[in-house]
């Protein structure tokens, strides 16, 4: 499956444990609320000390799915569609 980066901005809020949680995606001047998280995991390199990424597959309120990726702990979000 191919990933295509989407030009979008992620709106996020701090969760109960201080974790950043996405609540909506801004694309094309429109706000798309996130209806739920379908999958979430952390991806890191095999060697110690490299970057770790939080990856989420989210469901938007219109039924579309997107993949969100963020470098932990302080990176910005990147948005992808899978084709």
Secondary structure, DSSP 8 states (H G I E B T S, - for coil): --EEEE--EEEEEE-TTS-EEEEEEEETTEEEEEEEEEEEEEEE-SSTTS-EEEEEEEEETTS-EEEEEEEETT--EEEEEE-
